Amino acid sequence: MESNRQSTIENRQLKIRLRVNGESKRWAIAPGDLLLDVLRREGYYGVKRGCETGDCGACTVLANGKAINSCLMFAAQAEGCEILTIEGVAQGDALDPLQEAFLEHGAVQCGFCTPGMVLNAKALLARRPSPTEEAVRDMLGGNYCRCTGYRKVIEAVLAVAPPFRAARAGPVAAGAGLKPGATAANGSGGAHKKRGARRAGAATR
């Protein structure tokens, strides 16, 4: 009896309405579907499947402007929300200034973690248009990167903030203040725009 009831719950579909990257959507979901799974099922492959425990930040999206781990959010909780994925950051062929900064500063390499970093950085800059270096480092504590490292990412985010466009106090110390085990590679390979332009707005599977 209990197993039949559980099966009925799992097979029941819900209808949710939300906006994704400015477009109205109405999706049929199961009660236990995670937002990560639904977004990828609907073709938003820039939302990466990583640790699935909310630690790596690869699945980050913005929900009503707030950075969230989509692997920890039920899709049903997104009812009525405005969701932004990496696919919606650029305006047509024009990259967002933050994406441009990632390319110019060599902050992109394999690209897997880049969407989450870009979206976390956008949320930070929306709250604090002129963040301190410490605030940027704190923000990046929710994103793991094993190849590009963090020094170039920090420089890219600070470069978008007005006070740092004119002059910065000096080069960012590699790896300082980051999570234990995080790498601090210089990420110079990501400066090539032909490869990087795809990765800064990554929608790969």
N, C-alpha and C positions, 0 to 999 in steps of 0.2 A: 504494500500500500504506500509506504513512505517512498520507495524507489519510483513508483509510478508518478507520485506527486512531484518529485524532484525532476523527473524526465519532462513532465508537462511544463514546469517552470523554465527549464533550459530551452525547450523548443518554442516557447512563446516569443513572439516578436514585438518589439516596441517601435514606434515611429518617433523620430526626433527631428526637430527643425533647428538649424544653426546656420551660421555664415562662415564660410571658409575662404580666406583670401579675398574677401569682398563679395563673394557669390553666395546666394541663398541655396541651401541644400536641405533635402528631406530624405533621410535614410532610414531603412529598416534594420534594426539591430537586435541582437539577443540581450537579455538582461545582464549577462556577465561579460559582454564584449568590452575590451579595453579600447580607449581612444586610439592608442597606437595601432592596434590591429585594424580598426575600422578605417583610419586614415590611409594606411598602406593598401588595404583592400580597395579603397576608392581611387588609388593611383597616386597618392602623395608619397612617393618613394624617398623624398628628401628627409622624411621622418624615419630615422634609422633605428633598427632594432639592435640594441646593445646588451647591457647587463640584465635588463628587465627587472631590476630591483631599485631603480631610482638613484643609482650612484654615478653612472658614467655621463649622463647628460646628452647622449646621442639622440634621444627621442624628444628633445625639448621642442615645444611649440609655445606660442603665446595664446593664452585664453583671456579675453578681455584685457589684453595688454600685459598680463602677468605671465612670467615664464613658469611653465609647469612641465613635469615629466609625464609624457602621455602614456608611459607604461604603467603608471600608478593611478590613472584616472579612468573611471568607467565612462564609456561613451555616452551613457544615459545622463551623466552629470554635465555634458556639454550642451544640453538642451538650452536653446536661446543664446548661446555664447557666440562671440566673435573669435574665430580661431585663425591664427596666422601661422603658416608653415613657411619654410624657406622658399618654396615655389612662389610665394606671394610677396617676397621682399623687393625684388627688382620690379621696375616699372617698364614692362615690355622688354626692349633690348637694352634699356638703360639700367645699369647696376646701381644699387643703393650706395651712397657714399661709404658706408661701412664695408660693403663688399669690395669696393674699389680700394679702400685702405688695406684690407686683408691682402689683396693682390700686390699692391705697391710695396708693402712691408714684408713680403715673403712669409705671410702668416698661414699659408695654405700648403699642404703637401699631399697626403693621400686623399684628403677631403672628407673622410668618414665622419669626423667629429666637427667639421666646420659648420654645418647648419646649426647645430646646437649652440656653438659658440657665438655665431652671428646673432641668433635670436636672443640669447641671454644678454649679449651686449646691447642689443636694441632696447630691451626692457630696462637695463640699467641707465642708458642714455636718456630714455624717456622720463625716468624718475630724477636723474641727476645729469643734466646736459654737460656739466663740467666736473666729472668725477675725479677723485684723487687716484693716484696710482694704487694706493692701498685698496680702494673700493673696487678697482678693476681686478686686482688679484683675488679679492674676496669673492667676486662674481665668478671668476674662473675656477674657483674651488669646486664648483658643481660640474665641471667638464674635464673628463680625462682625455689626454692626448699622448700617444706613444711614439709619434714620429716628428711632428712639427715642433713640439715643445711649446713654451709659453712666452718666451721673451718677445718674439715678433708679434704675437697676438696682442700682448699688452701694449706694445708700441702702436699697433694698428688702431686699437680702440681709443687710446689717448690722442692719436692724430686727428680723430674726428671731433674731439672736444675743442671748442674755440680757444681756450687758453694755451693749449698745447700746439696749436697750429703755428703760432708765431715762433715760439721757442720752448724747448723742454730743458729741464734742469740737467739732463745728461742721459747717456744710454742706460737702459734698464738692465739691472743685474740679472744674469741668466739664472732662472730657476728659483730666485729668492722668494721665500714666503709661500711656496706652493706645497701641495700635499706630498707626503713622503712617497717616494717611488715614482713621482712624475718626472718626465724627462724635460730637458731644457735645450734641445737641439735648436740650431739657429734657423732652420726651416728655409734656407735659401732656395731650395728647389722649387718652392711654391711661387717664386716671383715671375715665372714664365707665364705670360698672360694667355697664350693659346691653350695651355692645359688648365691654368688656374681659373679662367673665366667660367669653365664648366663646373669646376669644383666649388667655387665661392657661391654658386647658386645651385649646388648639387641636387640632382633629382635622380641619381643613380640608385639601383636596387641594392 
